[in-house]
Amino acid sequence: MTSVFLIILAVIAIIFIILTALVCRIILNIFLNISITTARDDHPDVPGEDVMFPSEDGVTLHGKFIPARGKAKKTIVFCHEVGAGSGSWYKYISFLPEAGYNIFTFDFRGHGSSHSTNGYAPNQWFSHYEVHDFNGALDYVLSRPEVADKEVGVVGISRGGAVAVYCAAQRKEIRAIVMDSAFSTYETLFDYISRWACVYLPVKGIHPWPNHYLSTISLILAQIKLRHRLPRMERRLKQLQIPLFFIHGERDSYIPVDQAHRLFAMAKEPKQLLTVPKARHNESVVVQPDTYKKRVMSFFSEYLP
């Protein structure tokens, strides 16, 4: 009887391992090969100071400091999405200098005029390299005389928003964050498994606990394959105690709006959420430009005056 029981357990274990390998292989193939379309980085030549500065790990990065019109209130650090560049700040927050905010925008490594290192090729999922870049950008902007109070706000788009949230938990100089289409890499894997596993397996749905297990294994395997860390933004999000403003398009096919609601629920007060009907990934500012401008300005006027 004991032998039969052990055989049954062994068969169940083998089936479990095979299913885990199958699902993780499918999800990793989708996860690592997804291509997010980025809008063209068209923008006028706004007066400002182009600078070169080091990332936290010594890579040379490019940035631009755009002064406020008239007397400055505070400084906003802009973090672009993957595939764009420092000039994309104009698409999202061109109205802030007129409202009295300095802008510091920079190119993450592998973008624009910034260098890269160790053959690293940026992708949609932020790594510890982007963390080094953001910390280097923040250190640089805090060294400028225009930022004597050592307080800044951040606007992060998609991957740039995830980086900002992750770093803000350990950078007290960040006083408020606007994140447009931001995401957690882990939560995105969770969504992918929910969406795709049922297509390849004879099941109608996956319970959250097996999904968390598969997401964890998939994240570990992705880091091994990519040869760099993929930080878990949602863990840092839960630690933050600064004002956060989430913006997300309801038709986002890359990062479902449901994830924005989950991340919003994880965050502490004060927090705000704007979901925009008919807007796809990073398109809220295009679909509802007036609402976007009004809400962002109101947020910073209240929390970064």
C-alpha positions in Angstrom: 0.0 0.0 0.0 2.8 2.4 0.9 4.6 1.6 -2.5 1.4 2.4 -4.4 1.0 5.7 -2.5 4.6 6.6 -3.3 4.1 5.8 -7.0 1.0 8.0 -7.1 2.9 10.8 -5.5 5.8 10.4 -7.9 3.4 10.5 -10.9 1.7 13.6 -9.6 5.1 15.3 -9.0 6.2 14.4 -12.5 3.0 15.8 -14.1 3.3 18.9 -11.9 6.9 19.5 -13.1 6.0 18.9 -16.7 3.1 21.3 -16.6 5.2 23.9 -14.8 7.9 23.6 -17.5 5.3 23.8 -20.3 3.5 26.9 -18.9 6.7 28.7 -18.0 8.2 28.1 -21.5 5.1 29.4 -23.2 4.8 32.5 -21.0 8.6 33.3 -21.2 8.4 33.1 -25.0 5.6 35.6 -25.0 7.1 37.7 -22.2 10.6 38.0 -23.7 9.5 38.6 -27.3 6.7 41.1 -26.8 7.4 44.4 -28.7 5.7 47.5 -27.5 5.2 50.1 -30.2 6.5 53.5 -29.2 5.3 56.8 -30.7 7.8 58.9 -32.6 9.8 61.2 -30.4 9.0 64.4 -32.2 9.3 67.6 -30.2 10.4 71.2 -30.8 13.8 72.4 -29.7 13.0 73.9 -26.3 15.7 76.0 -24.8 17.6 74.3 -22.0 21.0 73.0 -20.9 22.3 69.7 -22.4 24.5 67.9 -19.9 26.3 64.6 -19.5 26.4 62.9 -16.1 27.3 59.5 -14.7 24.8 56.8 -13.8 25.2 55.2 -10.4 27.4 52.5 -11.9 29.5 54.9 -14.0 27.8 54.9 -17.4 27.8 58.3 -19.2 24.2 59.5 -19.7 22.7 62.5 -21.4 20.2 64.8 -19.9 18.6 68.2 -20.4 17.6 70.8 -17.9 14.7 73.0 -19.0 14.1 76.0 -16.7 10.7 77.1 -15.6 9.2 80.2 -17.1 9.6 82.9 -14.4 10.2 82.0 -10.8 10.5 78.3 -10.3 8.5 76.3 -7.8 10.1 72.9 -7.9 11.8 70.5 -10.4 10.3 67.5 -12.1 12.4 64.6 -13.2 11.0 63.0 -16.4 11.5 59.2 -17.1 10.7 58.2 -20.6 9.3 54.9 -21.9 11.4 52.2 -23.6 12.2 53.1 -27.2 11.6 56.8 -26.7 14.1 59.3 -25.3 14.5 62.4 -23.2 12.7 64.6 -25.8 9.4 62.8 -25.2 8.9 64.9 -22.1 7.3 67.5 -24.4 4.5 65.2 -25.4 3.4 64.6 -21.8 4.3 67.6 -19.7 5.2 70.6 -22.0 2.8 72.7 -19.9 4.7 72.4 -16.7 7.5 74.9 -17.3 4.9 77.6 -18.0 3.3 76.6 -14.6 6.6 77.3 -12.9 8.3 73.9 -12.8 11.9 73.1 -14.0 12.1 69.9 -16.0 15.1 67.5 -16.0 14.7 64.9 -18.6 17.3 62.2 -19.5 18.0 59.3 -21.8 18.2 55.9 -20.1 21.2 53.9 -21.2 20.9 52.5 -24.7 18.7 55.5 -25.7 19.3 58.8 -27.3 22.8 60.2 -26.6 23.4 58.0 -23.5 26.0 55.3 -23.6 25.4 51.6 -22.7 27.6 48.9 -21.1 28.4 45.2 -21.2 26.4 44.7 -24.4 23.1 45.5 -22.5 20.1 45.9 -24.8 17.2 47.6 -23.2 13.8 45.9 -23.4 10.3 46.6 -22.1 11.0 45.2 -18.6 13.1 47.5 -16.3 16.2 46.1 -14.8 18.7 47.1 -12.2 20.5 49.0 -14.9 17.7 51.5 -15.2 17.7 51.8 -11.4 21.3 52.8 -11.6 20.4 55.4 -14.4 17.6 56.9 -12.4 19.6 57.2 -9.2 22.4 58.9 -11.2 20.0 61.3 -12.8 18.5 62.1 -9.4 21.9 62.7 -7.8 22.9 65.0 -10.7 19.7 67.1 -10.6 19.9 67.4 -6.8 23.4 68.8 -7.2 22.2 71.8 -9.2 21.7 75.1 -7.5 18.1 75.3 -8.9 17.2 72.4 -6.6 18.5 73.9 -3.3 15.6 72.5 -1.3 16.5 68.9 -2.4 12.9 68.0 -3.3 11.7 66.9 -6.7 8.6 65.4 -8.3 8.7 62.7 -11.0 6.7 61.9 -14.1 7.3 58.4 -15.4 5.9 56.8 -18.5 5.4 53.1 -18.7 8.7 51.4 -17.7 10.0 54.9 -16.6 7.1 55.1 -14.0 8.0 51.6 -12.7 11.6 52.6 -12.2 10.6 55.8 -10.4 8.4 54.0 -8.0 11.0 51.4 -7.2 13.7 53.9 -6.5 11.4 56.4 -4.6 11.0 54.0 -1.7 14.7 54.7 -0.8 15.0 58.3 -2.0 13.3 60.7 0.4 14.1 63.6 -2.0 11.2 62.4 -4.2 8.0 64.1 -2.9 5.4 63.1 -5.5 5.1 60.8 -8.6 2.9 60.8 -11.6 3.0 57.5 -13.4 1.4 57.0 -16.8 0.8 53.3 -17.9 3.3 52.1 -15.2 3.5 48.4 -14.4 5.0 45.7 -12.2 7.0 43.1 -14.1 5.7 40.4 -11.7 2.1 41.5 -12.0 2.4 41.5 -15.8 3.7 37.9 -15.7 0.7 37.1 -13.5 -1.6 38.7 -16.1 0.1 36.8 -19.0 -0.3 33.4 -17.2 -4.0 34.2 -16.5 -4.5 35.1 -20.2 -2.4 32.4 -22.0 -2.2 29.3 -19.8 -5.8 28.4 -20.4 -5.2 28.6 -24.2 -2.6 25.8 -24.0 -3.8 23.8 -21.0 -7.2 22.0 -20.6 -8.4 24.3 -17.9 -10.9 27.1 -17.7 -9.0 29.2 -15.3 -6.0 29.2 -13.0 -6.3 29.8 -9.2 -4.3 32.7 -7.9 -2.0 30.5 -5.8 -0.7 28.3 -8.7 -0.5 31.5 -10.8 1.7 33.2 -8.2 3.9 30.1 -8.1 4.2 30.1 -11.9 4.8 33.8 -12.0 7.7 33.5 -9.5 9.3 30.6 -11.4 8.9 32.5 -14.8 10.5 35.7 -13.3 13.5 33.7 -12.0 13.9 32.0 -15.4 13.6 35.3 -17.3 16.3 36.9 -15.2 18.6 33.9 -15.9 18.0 34.1 -19.6 18.4 37.9 -19.7 21.4 37.9 -17.3 20.2 40.8 -15.3 17.8 41.4 -12.4 14.2 42.4 -13.0 13.2 44.3 -9.8 9.8 43.8 -8.3 8.3 47.3 -8.2 5.1 46.3 -6.4 7.1 45.4 -3.2 8.5 49.0 -3.1 5.1 50.5 -4.0 3.7 49.1 -0.8 6.4 50.9 1.2 5.9 54.3 -0.3 4.3 57.1 1.8 4.3 59.9 -0.8 1.5 61.1 -3.1 1.0 59.0 -6.2 -1.0 59.6 -9.3 -1.8 56.6 -11.5 -2.9 57.2 -15.1 -3.9 54.4 -17.4 -5.7 53.8 -20.7 -8.7 51.5 -20.5 -7.9 50.0 -23.9 -4.3 49.2 -23.0 -3.6 45.8 -24.6 0.0 45.6 -23.2 -0.7 46.3 -19.6 -4.4 45.7 -18.7 -6.1 48.5 -16.8 -7.0 45.8 -14.2 -3.3 45.9 -13.2 -3.5 49.7 -12.6 -6.4 49.1 -10.3 -4.4 46.4 -8.4 -1.4 48.7 -8.0 -3.6 51.5 -6.9 -5.1 49.3 -4.2 -1.6 48.4 -3.0 -0.5 52.1 -2.6 -1.0 54.1 0.5 -2.9 57.4 0.7 -2.7 60.1 -0.7 -3.2 58.6 -4.1 -5.2 59.4 -7.3 -6.3 57.3 -10.3 -7.3 58.4 -13.7 -8.4 55.8 -16.3 -9.1 57.1 -19.8 -11.7 55.3 -22.0 -10.5 54.5 -25.5 -6.9 55.2 -24.6 -4.3 52.5 -25.4 -0.8 52.2 -23.9 0.7 55.7 -23.2 -2.2 57.3 -25.1 -4.2 59.0 -22.3 -2.5 62.3 -23.0 -3.5 62.0 -26.7 -7.1 60.9 -26.1 -7.9 63.4 -23.3 -5.2 66.1 -23.4 -7.2 68.7 -21.5 -8.1 66.4 -18.6 -4.5 65.0 -18.6 -3.1 68.5 -18.2 -5.6 69.7 -15.7 -5.2 66.6 -13.4 -1.4 66.6 -13.6 -1.1 70.3 -12.8 -3.7 70.0 -10.0 -1.7 67.1 -8.5 1.6 68.9 -8.5 0.0 72.1 -7.3 -1.3 70.3 -4.3 1.6 68.0 -3.4 4.6 69.9 -4.9 3.8 73.6 -4.6 
